[in-house]
Amino acid sequence: MERLRLSGPVTPNYEEFLGEHRCLLEQAVEKVVRVAQRVGVTPEEIVSLLDSGISIPDLLAFLASKTSGVA
């Protein structure tokens, strides 16, 4: 699996960053959505959590906590 590697500080230019890493970012989002759906969290709920200020690490921890007992 390809990983996003930053050779220096993150560019303040959001559009440039997106252009360079769009494919990896889309793959990461798709994986998070698939995991979330498997544990009963909808994409709309993910957006709501992010809009309310949850961080990505906290979102991932939340989803992981819901995976206990899920086959």
N, CA, C, O and CB atoms as a CASP TS submission, in Angstrom:
PFRMAT TS
TARGET T0000
AUTHOR 0000-0000-0000
METHOD Language model
MODEL 1
PARENT N/A
ATOM      1  N   MET     1       0.848  -1.173   0.000  1.00  0.00           N
ATOM      2  CA  MET     1       0.000   0.000   0.000  1.00  0.00           C
ATOM      3  C   MET     1       0.892   1.233   0.000  1.00  0.00           C
ATOM      4  O   MET     1       1.864   1.319   0.750  1.00  0.00           O
ATOM      5  CB  MET     1      -0.964   0.000   1.219  1.00  0.00           C
ATOM      6  N   GLU     2       0.543   2.168  -0.844  1.00  0.00           N
ATOM      7  CA  GLU     2       1.303   3.417  -0.918  1.00  0.00           C
ATOM      8  C   GLU     2       0.941   4.291   0.273  1.00  0.00           C
ATOM      9  O   GLU     2      -0.222   4.371   0.669  1.00  0.00           O
ATOM     10  CB  GLU     2       1.026   4.165  -2.255  1.00  0.00           C
ATOM     11  N   ARG     3       1.941   4.941   0.835  1.00  0.00           N
ATOM     12  CA  ARG     3       1.714   5.831   1.975  1.00  0.00           C
ATOM     13  C   ARG     3       2.055   7.254   1.593  1.00  0.00           C
ATOM     14  O   ARG     3       2.940   7.508   0.776  1.00  0.00           O
ATOM     15  CB  ARG     3       2.545   5.390   3.194  1.00  0.00           C
ATOM     16  N   LEU     4       1.340   8.163   2.196  1.00  0.00           N
ATOM     17  CA  LEU     4       1.598   9.583   1.996  1.00  0.00           C
ATOM     18  C   LEU     4       2.844   9.957   2.774  1.00  0.00           C
ATOM     19  O   LEU     4       2.875   9.827   3.997  1.00  0.00           O
ATOM     20  CB  LEU     4       0.384  10.450   2.438  1.00  0.00           C
ATOM     21  N   ARG     5       3.862  10.415   2.085  1.00  0.00           N
ATOM     22  CA  ARG     5       5.113  10.807   2.734  1.00  0.00           C
ATOM     23  C   ARG     5       5.366  12.278   2.445  1.00  0.00           C
ATOM     24  O   ARG     5       5.326  12.724   1.299  1.00  0.00           O
ATOM     25  CB  ARG     5       6.308   9.927   2.245  1.00  0.00           C
ATOM     26  N   LEU     6       5.622  13.001   3.489  1.00  0.00           N
ATOM     27  CA  LEU     6       5.901  14.420   3.342  1.00  0.00           C
ATOM     28  C   LEU     6       7.400  14.633   3.458  1.00  0.00           C
ATOM     29  O   LEU     6       8.018  14.230   4.444  1.00  0.00           O
ATOM     30  CB  LEU     6       5.135  15.258   4.400  1.00  0.00           C
ATOM     31  N   SER     7       7.975  15.260   2.460  1.00  0.00           N
ATOM     32  CA  SER     7       9.418  15.468   2.471  1.00  0.00           C
ATOM     33  C   SER     7       9.809  16.706   3.268  1.00  0.00           C
ATOM     34  O   SER     7      10.985  16.897   3.577  1.00  0.00           O
ATOM     35  CB  SER     7       9.939  15.583   1.053  1.00  0.00           C
ATOM     36  N   GLY     8       8.869  17.518   3.590  1.00  0.00           N
ATOM     37  CA  GLY     8       9.139  18.738   4.340  1.00  0.00           C
ATOM     38  C   GLY     8       7.878  19.160   5.055  1.00  0.00           C
ATOM     39  O   GLY     8       6.956  18.363   5.227  1.00  0.00           O
ATOM     40  N   PRO     9       7.835  20.399   5.468  1.00  0.00           N
ATOM     41  CA  PRO     9       6.626  20.877   6.145  1.00  0.00           C
ATOM     42  C   PRO     9       5.437  20.858   5.185  1.00  0.00           C
ATOM     43  O   PRO     9       5.587  21.027   3.975  1.00  0.00           O
ATOM     44  CB  PRO     9       6.843  22.304   6.703  1.00  0.00           C
ATOM     45  N   VAL    10       4.258  20.648   5.756  1.00  0.00           N
ATOM     46  CA  VAL    10       3.040  20.640   4.943  1.00  0.00           C
ATOM     47  C   VAL    10       2.867  22.003   4.305  1.00  0.00           C
ATOM     48  O   VAL    10       2.990  23.036   4.963  1.00  0.00           O
ATOM     49  CB  VAL    10       1.792  20.269   5.794  1.00  0.00           C
ATOM     50  N   THR    11       2.582  21.988   3.026  1.00  0.00           N
ATOM     51  CA  THR    11       2.425  23.242   2.297  1.00  0.00           C
ATOM     52  C   THR    11       1.192  23.993   2.779  1.00  0.00           C
ATOM     53  O   THR    11       0.148  23.381   3.008  1.00  0.00           O
ATOM     54  CB  THR    11       2.331  22.980   0.791  1.00  0.00           C
ATOM     55  N   PRO    12       1.296  25.290   2.933  1.00  0.00           N
ATOM     56  CA  PRO    12       0.118  26.060   3.320  1.00  0.00           C
ATOM     57  C   PRO    12      -0.877  26.181   2.162  1.00  0.00           C
ATOM     58  O   PRO    12      -2.009  26.629   2.347  1.00  0.00           O
ATOM     59  CB  PRO    12       0.534  27.450   3.803  1.00  0.00           C
ATOM     60  N   ASN    13      -0.440  25.778   0.973  1.00  0.00           N
ATOM     61  CA  ASN    13      -1.306  25.865  -0.193  1.00  0.00           C
ATOM     62  C   ASN    13      -2.160  24.607  -0.286  1.00  0.00           C
ATOM     63  O   ASN    13      -1.706  23.583  -0.795  1.00  0.00           O
ATOM     64  CB  ASN    13      -0.477  26.061  -1.484  1.00  0.00           C
ATOM     65  N   TYR    14      -3.378  24.679   0.197  1.00  0.00           N
ATOM     66  CA  TYR    14      -4.318  23.562   0.251  1.00  0.00           C
ATOM     67  C   TYR    14      -4.550  22.955  -1.127  1.00  0.00           C
ATOM     68  O   TYR    14      -4.529  21.733  -1.272  1.00  0.00           O
ATOM     69  CB  TYR    14      -5.642  24.018   0.846  1.00  0.00           C
ATOM     70  N   GLU    15      -4.768  23.776  -2.122  1.00  0.00           N
ATOM     71  CA  GLU    15      -5.043  23.276  -3.473  1.00  0.00           C
ATOM     72  C   GLU    15      -3.860  22.498  -4.033  1.00  0.00           C
ATOM     73  O   GLU    15      -4.043  21.469  -4.684  1.00  0.00           O
ATOM     74  CB  GLU    15      -5.390  24.433  -4.407  1.00  0.00           C
ATOM     75  N   GLU    16      -2.660  22.981  -3.784  1.00  0.00           N
ATOM     76  CA  GLU    16      -1.458  22.288  -4.244  1.00  0.00           C
ATOM     77  C   GLU    16      -1.337  20.922  -3.572  1.00  0.00           C
ATOM     78  O   GLU    16      -1.036  19.921  -4.222  1.00  0.00           O
ATOM     79  CB  GLU    16      -0.203  23.135  -3.962  1.00  0.00           C
ATOM     80  N   PHE    17      -1.574  20.899  -2.270  1.00  0.00           N
ATOM     81  CA  PHE    17      -1.509  19.644  -1.521  1.00  0.00           C
ATOM     82  C   PHE    17      -2.533  18.651  -2.063  1.00  0.00           C
ATOM     83  O   PHE    17      -2.210  17.485  -2.291  1.00  0.00           O
ATOM     84  CB  PHE    17      -1.750  19.895  -0.017  1.00  0.00           C
ATOM     85  N   LEU    18      -3.766  19.111  -2.269  1.00  0.00           N
ATOM     86  CA  LEU    18      -4.810  18.235  -2.814  1.00  0.00           C
ATOM     87  C   LEU    18      -4.428  17.696  -4.182  1.00  0.00           C
ATOM     88  O   LEU    18      -4.619  16.514  -4.468  1.00  0.00           O
ATOM     89  CB  LEU    18      -6.137  18.983  -2.906  1.00  0.00           C
ATOM     90  N   GLY    19      -3.895  18.554  -5.015  1.00  0.00           N
ATOM     91  CA  GLY    19      -3.499  18.129  -6.350  1.00  0.00           C
ATOM     92  C   GLY    19      -2.442  17.047  -6.324  1.00  0.00           C
ATOM     93  O   GLY    19      -2.488  16.106  -7.116  1.00  0.00           O
ATOM     94  N   GLU    20      -1.498  17.177  -5.424  1.00  0.00           N
ATOM     95  CA  GLU    20      -0.402  16.218  -5.333  1.00  0.00           C
ATOM     96  C   GLU    20      -0.819  14.894  -4.700  1.00  0.00           C
ATOM     97  O   GLU    20      -0.240  13.855  -5.015  1.00  0.00           O
ATOM     98  CB  GLU    20       0.729  16.814  -4.544  1.00  0.00           C
ATOM     99  N   HIS    21      -1.804  14.915  -3.821  1.00  0.00           N
ATOM    100  CA  HIS    21      -2.135  13.730  -3.032  1.00  0.00           C
ATOM    101  C   HIS    21      -3.596  13.301  -3.129  1.00  0.00           C
ATOM    102  O   HIS    21      -4.064  12.525  -2.295  1.00  0.00           O
ATOM    103  CB  HIS    21      -1.798  13.980  -1.604  1.00  0.00           C
ATOM    104  N   ARG    22      -4.313  13.782  -4.115  1.00  0.00           N
ATOM    105  CA  ARG    22      -5.742  13.510  -4.232  1.00  0.00           C
ATOM    106  C   ARG    22      -6.058  12.016  -4.190  1.00  0.00           C
ATOM    107  O   ARG    22      -6.955  11.602  -3.455  1.00  0.00           O
ATOM    108  CB  ARG    22      -6.274  14.106  -5.516  1.00  0.00           C
ATOM    109  N   CYS    23      -5.352  11.213  -4.949  1.00  0.00           N
ATOM    110  CA  CYS    23      -5.637   9.782  -5.026  1.00  0.00           C
ATOM    111  C   CYS    23      -5.502   9.116  -3.659  1.00  0.00           C
ATOM    112  O   CYS    23      -6.376   8.347  -3.257  1.00  0.00           O
ATOM    113  CB  CYS    23      -4.702   9.109  -6.032  1.00  0.00           C
ATOM    114  N   LEU    24      -4.429   9.398  -2.950  1.00  0.00           N
ATOM    115  CA  LEU    24      -4.231   8.805  -1.630  1.00  0.00           C
ATOM    116  C   LEU    24      -5.288   9.284  -0.638  1.00  0.00           C
ATOM    117  O   LEU    24      -5.778   8.501   0.176  1.00  0.00           O
ATOM    118  CB  LEU    24      -2.837   9.136  -1.106  1.00  0.00           C
ATOM    119  N   LEU    25      -5.634  10.552  -0.705  1.00  0.00           N
ATOM    120  CA  LEU    25      -6.652  11.078   0.199  1.00  0.00           C
ATOM    121  C   LEU    25      -8.014  10.442  -0.075  1.00  0.00           C
ATOM    122  O   LEU    25      -8.741  10.112   0.861  1.00  0.00           O
ATOM    123  CB  LEU    25      -6.745  12.601   0.064  1.00  0.00           C
ATOM    124  N   GLU    26      -8.362  10.269  -1.341  1.00  0.00           N
ATOM    125  CA  GLU    26      -9.639   9.637  -1.698  1.00  0.00           C
ATOM    126  C   GLU    26      -9.678   8.188  -1.219  1.00  0.00           C
ATOM    127  O   GLU    26     -10.702   7.730  -0.712  1.00  0.00           O
ATOM    128  CB  GLU    26      -9.866   9.697  -3.223  1.00  0.00           C
ATOM    129  N   GLN    27      -8.573   7.468  -1.376  1.00  0.00           N
ATOM    130  CA  GLN    27      -8.512   6.083  -0.912  1.00  0.00           C
ATOM    131  C   GLN    27      -8.684   6.008   0.602  1.00  0.00           C
ATOM    132  O   GLN    27      -9.385   5.131   1.108  1.00  0.00           O
ATOM    133  CB  GLN    27      -7.182   5.436  -1.326  1.00  0.00           C
ATOM    134  N   ALA    28      -8.054   6.910   1.312  1.00  0.00           N
ATOM    135  CA  ALA    28      -8.161   6.923   2.771  1.00  0.00           C
ATOM    136  C   ALA    28      -9.600   7.196   3.210  1.00  0.00           C
ATOM    137  O   ALA    28     -10.112   6.544   4.120  1.00  0.00           O
ATOM    138  CB  ALA    28      -7.214   7.979   3.368  1.00  0.00           C
ATOM    139  N   VAL    29     -10.241   8.156   2.563  1.00  0.00           N
ATOM    140  CA  VAL    29     -11.633   8.481   2.907  1.00  0.00           C
ATOM    141  C   VAL    29     -12.541   7.294   2.610  1.00  0.00           C
ATOM    142  O   VAL    29     -13.413   6.966   3.414  1.00  0.00           O
ATOM    143  CB  VAL    29     -12.114   9.731   2.128  1.00  0.00           C
ATOM    144  N   GLU    30     -12.346   6.650   1.464  1.00  0.00           N
ATOM    145  CA  GLU    30     -13.159   5.481   1.114  1.00  0.00           C
ATOM    146  C   GLU    30     -13.018   4.376   2.153  1.00  0.00           C
ATOM    147  O   GLU    30     -14.007   3.740   2.516  1.00  0.00           O
ATOM    148  CB  GLU    30     -12.764   4.950  -0.267  1.00  0.00           C
ATOM    149  N   LYS    31     -11.811   4.142   2.633  1.00  0.00           N
ATOM    150  CA  LYS    31     -11.583   3.105   3.641  1.00  0.00           C
ATOM    151  C   LYS    31     -12.253   3.457   4.958  1.00  0.00           C
ATOM    152  O   LYS    31     -12.850   2.591   5.598  1.00  0.00           O
ATOM    153  CB  LYS    31     -10.089   2.893   3.858  1.00  0.00           C
ATOM    154  N   VAL    32     -12.163   4.701   5.368  1.00  0.00           N
ATOM    155  CA  VAL    32     -12.809   5.124   6.610  1.00  0.00           C
ATOM    156  C   VAL    32     -14.320   4.951   6.494  1.00  0.00           C
ATOM    157  O   VAL    32     -14.961   4.475   7.431  1.00  0.00           O
ATOM    158  CB  VAL    32     -12.456   6.595   6.942  1.00  0.00           C
ATOM    159  N   VAL    33     -14.889   5.327   5.364  1.00  0.00           N
ATOM    160  CA  VAL    33     -16.338   5.194   5.165  1.00  0.00           C
ATOM    161  C   VAL    33     -16.751   3.723   5.191  1.00  0.00           C
ATOM    162  O   VAL    33     -17.773   3.381   5.785  1.00  0.00           O
ATOM    163  CB  VAL    33     -16.765   5.845   3.827  1.00  0.00           C
ATOM    164  N   ARG    34     -15.964   2.845   4.551  1.00  0.00           N
ATOM    165  CA  ARG    34     -16.299   1.408   4.551  1.00  0.00           C
ATOM    166  C   ARG    34     -16.275   0.836   5.966  1.00  0.00           C
ATOM    167  O   ARG    34     -17.180   0.095   6.351  1.00  0.00           O
ATOM    168  CB  ARG    34     -15.317   0.626   3.656  1.00  0.00           C
ATOM    169  N   VAL    35     -15.252   1.175   6.735  1.00  0.00           N
ATOM    170  CA  VAL    35     -15.166   0.698   8.112  1.00  0.00           C
ATOM    171  C   VAL    35     -16.346   1.233   8.913  1.00  0.00           C
ATOM    172  O   VAL    35     -16.986   0.494   9.661  1.00  0.00           O
ATOM    173  CB  VAL    35     -13.828   1.124   8.763  1.00  0.00           C
ATOM    174  N   ALA    36     -16.624   2.506   8.754  1.00  0.00           N
ATOM    175  CA  ALA    36     -17.735   3.125   9.492  1.00  0.00           C
ATOM    176  C   ALA    36     -19.055   2.435   9.179  1.00  0.00           C
ATOM    177  O   ALA    36     -19.839   2.146  10.083  1.00  0.00           O
ATOM    178  CB  ALA    36     -17.836   4.619   9.159  1.00  0.00           C
ATOM    179  N   GLN    37     -19.298   2.172   7.913  1.00  0.00           N
ATOM    180  CA  GLN    37     -20.550   1.529   7.538  1.00  0.00           C
ATOM    181  C   GLN    37     -20.644   0.124   8.122  1.00  0.00           C
ATOM    182  O   GLN    37     -21.727  -0.324   8.500  1.00  0.00           O
ATOM    183  CB  GLN    37     -20.684   1.476   6.018  1.00  0.00           C
ATOM    184  N   ARG    38     -19.512  -0.571   8.194  1.00  0.00           N
ATOM    185  CA  ARG    38     -19.502  -1.919   8.769  1.00  0.00           C
ATOM    186  C   ARG    38     -19.908  -1.920  10.236  1.00  0.00           C
ATOM    187  O   ARG    38     -20.469  -2.901  10.724  1.00  0.00           O
ATOM    188  CB  ARG    38     -18.126  -2.540   8.622  1.00  0.00           C
ATOM    189  N   VAL    39     -19.631  -0.836  10.939  1.00  0.00           N
ATOM    190  CA  VAL    39     -19.979  -0.762  12.362  1.00  0.00           C
ATOM    191  C   VAL    39     -21.234   0.073  12.606  1.00  0.00           C
ATOM    192  O   VAL    39     -21.551   0.402  13.749  1.00  0.00           O
ATOM    193  CB  VAL    39     -18.815  -0.179  13.155  1.00  0.00           C
ATOM    194  N   GLY    40     -21.944   0.413  11.541  1.00  0.00           N
ATOM    195  CA  GLY    40     -23.230   1.085  11.687  1.00  0.00           C
ATOM    196  C   GLY    40     -23.201   2.597  11.713  1.00  0.00           C
ATOM    197  O   GLY    40     -24.158   3.225  12.164  1.00  0.00           O
ATOM    198  N   VAL    41     -22.123   3.194  11.238  1.00  0.00           N
ATOM    199  CA  VAL    41     -22.035   4.659  11.185  1.00  0.00           C
ATOM    200  C   VAL    41     -22.145   5.090   9.727  1.00  0.00           C
ATOM    201  O   VAL    41     -21.381   4.631   8.877  1.00  0.00           O
ATOM    202  CB  VAL    41     -20.694   5.181  11.827  1.00  0.00           C
ATOM    203  N   THR    42     -23.085   5.960   9.447  1.00  0.00           N
ATOM    204  CA  THR    42     -23.319   6.395   8.061  1.00  0.00           C
ATOM    205  C   THR    42     -22.338   7.494   7.659  1.00  0.00           C
ATOM    206  O   THR    42     -21.763   8.165   8.516  1.00  0.00           O
ATOM    207  CB  THR    42     -24.768   6.896   7.889  1.00  0.00           C
ATOM    208  N   PRO    43     -22.152   7.673   6.356  1.00  0.00           N
ATOM    209  CA  PRO    43     -21.320   8.788   5.899  1.00  0.00           C
ATOM    210  C   PRO    43     -21.819  10.138   6.418  1.00  0.00           C
ATOM    211  O   PRO    43     -21.022  11.025   6.722  1.00  0.00           O
ATOM    212  CB  PRO    43     -21.274   8.810   4.380  1.00  0.00           C
ATOM    213  N   GLU    44     -23.146  10.285   6.518  1.00  0.00           N
ATOM    214  CA  GLU    44     -23.707  11.533   7.019  1.00  0.00           C
ATOM    215  C   GLU    44     -23.321  11.763   8.476  1.00  0.00           C
ATOM    216  O   GLU    44     -23.069  12.895   8.890  1.00  0.00           O
ATOM    217  CB  GLU    44     -25.228  11.529   6.872  1.00  0.00           C
ATOM    218  N   GLU    45     -23.277  10.673   9.254  1.00  0.00           N
ATOM    219  CA  GLU    45     -22.870  10.792  10.655  1.00  0.00           C
ATOM    220  C   GLU    45     -21.382  11.166  10.759  1.00  0.00           C
ATOM    221  O   GLU    45     -20.987  11.930  11.640  1.00  0.00           O
ATOM    222  CB  GLU    45     -23.146   9.467  11.409  1.00  0.00           C
ATOM    223  N   ILE    46     -20.569  10.621   9.854  1.00  0.00           N
ATOM    224  CA  ILE    46     -19.148  10.984   9.830  1.00  0.00           C
ATOM    225  C   ILE    46     -19.007  12.486   9.588  1.00  0.00           C
ATOM    226  O   ILE    46     -18.252  13.166  10.282  1.00  0.00           O
ATOM    227  CB  ILE    46     -18.386  10.180   8.735  1.00  0.00           C
ATOM    228  N   VAL    47     -19.733  12.991   8.606  1.00  0.00           N
ATOM    229  CA  VAL    47     -19.678  14.417   8.291  1.00  0.00           C
ATOM    230  C   VAL    47     -20.132  15.246   9.490  1.00  0.00           C
ATOM    231  O   VAL    47     -19.525  16.266   9.817  1.00  0.00           O
ATOM    232  CB  VAL    47     -20.550  14.734   7.060  1.00  0.00           C
ATOM    233  N   SER    48     -21.194  14.803  10.133  1.00  0.00           N
ATOM    234  CA  SER    48     -21.700  15.521  11.303  1.00  0.00           C
ATOM    235  C   SER    48     -20.657  15.551  12.424  1.00  0.00           C
ATOM    236  O   SER    48     -20.455  16.586  13.059  1.00  0.00           O
ATOM    237  CB  SER    48     -23.000  14.871  11.807  1.00  0.00           C
ATOM    238  N   LEU    49     -19.999  14.420  12.663  1.00  0.00           N
ATOM    239  CA  LEU    49     -18.948  14.375  13.682  1.00  0.00           C
ATOM    240  C   LEU    49     -17.805  15.316  13.339  1.00  0.00           C
ATOM    241  O   LEU    49     -17.318  16.051  14.198  1.00  0.00           O
ATOM    242  CB  LEU    49     -18.419  12.952  13.840  1.00  0.00           C
ATOM    243  N   LEU    50     -17.378  15.292  12.081  1.00  0.00           N
ATOM    244  CA  LEU    50     -16.290  16.176  11.657  1.00  0.00           C
ATOM    245  C   LEU    50     -16.695  17.642  11.751  1.00  0.00           C
ATOM    246  O   LEU    50     -15.908  18.486  12.180  1.00  0.00           O
ATOM    247  CB  LEU    50     -15.863  15.844  10.225  1.00  0.00           C
ATOM    248  N   ASP    51     -17.929  17.941  11.348  1.00  0.00           N
ATOM    249  CA  ASP    51     -18.427  19.318  11.446  1.00  0.00           C
ATOM    250  C   ASP    51     -18.488  19.792  12.892  1.00  0.00           C
ATOM    251  O   ASP    51     -18.321  20.980  13.170  1.00  0.00           O
ATOM    252  CB  ASP    51     -19.810  19.428  10.807  1.00  0.00           C
ATOM    253  N   SER    52     -18.730  18.859  13.813  1.00  0.00           N
ATOM    254  CA  SER    52     -18.828  19.249  15.222  1.00  0.00           C
ATOM    255  C   SER    52     -17.453  19.410  15.872  1.00  0.00           C
ATOM    256  O   SER    52     -17.349  19.818  17.029  1.00  0.00           O
ATOM    257  CB  SER    52     -19.643  18.218  15.994  1.00  0.00           C
ATOM    258  N   GLY    53     -16.395  19.084  15.114  1.00  0.00           N
ATOM    259  CA  GLY    53     -15.054  19.352  15.617  1.00  0.00           C
ATOM    260  C   GLY    53     -14.229  18.149  16.010  1.00  0.00           C
ATOM    261  O   GLY    53     -13.114  18.312  16.504  1.00  0.00           O
ATOM    262  N   ILE    54     -14.747  16.919  15.806  1.00  0.00           N
ATOM    263  CA  ILE    54     -13.953  15.742  16.155  1.00  0.00           C
ATOM    264  C   ILE    54     -12.720  15.676  15.249  1.00  0.00           C
ATOM    265  O   ILE    54     -12.798  15.962  14.055  1.00  0.00           O
ATOM    266  CB  ILE    54     -14.803  14.440  16.028  1.00  0.00           C
ATOM    267  N   SER    55     -11.602  15.300  15.828  1.00  0.00           N
ATOM    268  CA  SER    55     -10.371  15.182  15.038  1.00  0.00           C
ATOM    269  C   SER    55     -10.368  13.833  14.312  1.00  0.00           C
ATOM    270  O   SER    55     -11.115  12.925  14.676  1.00  0.00           O
ATOM    271  CB  SER    55      -9.104  15.325  15.950  1.00  0.00           C
ATOM    272  N   ILE    56      -9.539  13.711  13.303  1.00  0.00           N
ATOM    273  CA  ILE    56      -9.427  12.452  12.573  1.00  0.00           C
ATOM    274  C   ILE    56      -8.972  11.329  13.509  1.00  0.00           C
ATOM    275  O   ILE    56      -9.569  10.253  13.491  1.00  0.00           O
ATOM    276  CB  ILE    56      -8.446  12.599  11.393  1.00  0.00           C
ATOM    277  N   PRO    57      -7.928  11.543  14.329  1.00  0.00           N
ATOM    278  CA  PRO    57      -7.551  10.468  15.261  1.00  0.00           C
ATOM    279  C   PRO    57      -8.686  10.068  16.203  1.00  0.00           C
ATOM    280  O   PRO    57      -8.861   8.884  16.491  1.00  0.00           O
ATOM    281  CB  PRO    57      -6.349  10.898  16.080  1.00  0.00           C
ATOM    282  N   ASP    58      -9.458  11.041  16.685  1.00  0.00           N
ATOM    283  CA  ASP    58     -10.581  10.730  17.562  1.00  0.00           C
ATOM    284  C   ASP    58     -11.697  10.009  16.807  1.00  0.00           C
ATOM    285  O   ASP    58     -12.350   9.130  17.368  1.00  0.00           O
ATOM    286  CB  ASP    58     -11.121  12.007  18.198  1.00  0.00           C
ATOM    287  N   LEU    59     -11.924  10.367  15.553  1.00  0.00           N
ATOM    288  CA  LEU    59     -12.916   9.670  14.729  1.00  0.00           C
ATOM    289  C   LEU    59     -12.506   8.207  14.559  1.00  0.00           C
ATOM    290  O   LEU    59     -13.330   7.304  14.703  1.00  0.00           O
ATOM    291  CB  LEU    59     -13.070  10.360  13.341  1.00  0.00           C
ATOM    292  N   LEU    60     -11.230   7.981  14.252  1.00  0.00           N
ATOM    293  CA  LEU    60     -10.747   6.610  14.074  1.00  0.00           C
ATOM    294  C   LEU    60     -10.860   5.815  15.374  1.00  0.00           C
ATOM    295  O   LEU    60     -11.221   4.638  15.351  1.00  0.00           O
ATOM    296  CB  LEU    60      -9.291   6.614  13.585  1.00  0.00           C
ATOM    297  N   ALA    61     -10.553   6.451  16.506  1.00  0.00           N
ATOM    298  CA  ALA    61     -10.684   5.778  17.800  1.00  0.00           C
ATOM    299  C   ALA    61     -12.151   5.449  18.085  1.00  0.00           C
ATOM    300  O   ALA    61     -12.460   4.378  18.606  1.00  0.00           O
ATOM    301  CB  ALA    61     -10.101   6.658  18.931  1.00  0.00           C
ATOM    302  N   PHE    62     -13.033   6.356  17.747  1.00  0.00           N
ATOM    303  CA  PHE    62     -14.469   6.129  17.926  1.00  0.00           C
ATOM    304  C   PHE    62     -14.923   4.932  17.104  1.00  0.00           C
ATOM    305  O   PHE    62     -15.646   4.070  17.605  1.00  0.00           O
ATOM    306  CB  PHE    62     -15.274   7.382  17.531  1.00  0.00           C
ATOM    307  N   LEU    63     -14.501   4.876  15.845  1.00  0.00           N
ATOM    308  CA  LEU    63     -14.884   3.749  14.987  1.00  0.00           C
ATOM    309  C   LEU    63     -14.288   2.448  15.497  1.00  0.00           C
ATOM    310  O   LEU    63     -14.945   1.407  15.467  1.00  0.00           O
ATOM    311  CB  LEU    63     -14.438   3.996  13.542  1.00  0.00           C
ATOM    312  N   ALA    64     -13.048   2.502  15.965  1.00  0.00           N
ATOM    313  CA  ALA    64     -12.407   1.298  16.501  1.00  0.00           C
ATOM    314  C   ALA    64     -13.139   0.788  17.738  1.00  0.00           C
ATOM    315  O   ALA    64     -13.252  -0.420  17.945  1.00  0.00           O
ATOM    316  CB  ALA    64     -10.940   1.580  16.841  1.00  0.00           C
ATOM    317  N   SER    65     -13.634   1.708  18.554  1.00  0.00           N
ATOM    318  CA  SER    65     -14.340   1.305  19.759  1.00  0.00           C
ATOM    319  C   SER    65     -15.649   0.600  19.429  1.00  0.00           C
ATOM    320  O   SER    65     -16.139  -0.217  20.209  1.00  0.00           O
ATOM    321  CB  SER    65     -14.605   2.513  20.640  1.00  0.00           C
ATOM    322  N   LYS    66     -16.208   0.921  18.268  1.00  0.00           N
ATOM    323  CA  LYS    66     -17.468   0.299  17.853  1.00  0.00           C
ATOM    324  C   LYS    66     -17.250  -1.057  17.176  1.00  0.00           C
ATOM    325  O   LYS    66     -18.213  -1.786  16.936  1.00  0.00           O
ATOM    326  CB  LYS    66     -18.218   1.229  16.909  1.00  0.00           C
ATOM    327  N   THR    67     -15.999  -1.403  16.867  1.00  0.00           N
ATOM    328  CA  THR    67     -15.725  -2.648  16.161  1.00  0.00           C
ATOM    329  C   THR    67     -15.697  -3.863  17.075  1.00  0.00           C
ATOM    330  O   THR    67     -15.742  -4.994  16.590  1.00  0.00           O
ATOM    331  CB  THR    67     -14.420  -2.542  15.439  1.00  0.00           C
ATOM    332  N   SER    68     -15.625  -3.659  18.387  1.00  0.00           N
ATOM    333  CA  SER    68     -15.591  -4.814  19.282  1.00  0.00           C
ATOM    334  C   SER    68     -16.888  -5.608  19.120  1.00  0.00           C
ATOM    335  O   SER    68     -17.992  -5.083  19.265  1.00  0.00           O
ATOM    336  CB  SER    68     -15.393  -4.368  20.766  1.00  0.00           C
ATOM    337  N   GLY    69     -16.711  -6.880  18.817  1.00  0.00           N
ATOM    338  CA  GLY    69     -17.872  -7.746  18.633  1.00  0.00           C
ATOM    339  C   GLY    69     -18.382  -7.782  17.207  1.00  0.00           C
ATOM    340  O   GLY    69     -19.313  -8.534  16.918  1.00  0.00           O
ATOM    341  N   VAL    70     -17.806  -6.998  16.302  1.00  0.00           N
ATOM    342  CA  VAL    70     -18.228  -7.004  14.900  1.00  0.00           C
ATOM    343  C   VAL    70     -17.342  -7.979  14.144  1.00  0.00           C
ATOM    344  O   VAL    70     -16.117  -7.871  14.198  1.00  0.00           O
ATOM    345  CB  VAL    70     -18.153  -5.569  14.269  1.00  0.00           C
ATOM    346  N   ALA    71     -17.939  -8.922  13.446  1.00  0.00           N
ATOM    347  CA  ALA    71     -17.151  -9.909  12.682  1.00  0.00           C
ATOM    348  C   ALA    71     -16.821  -9.422  11.304  1.00  0.00           C
ATOM    349  O   ALA    71     -16.167 -10.130  10.538  1.00  0.00           O
ATOM    350  CB  ALA    71     -17.892 -11.220  12.579  1.00  0.00           C
TER
END
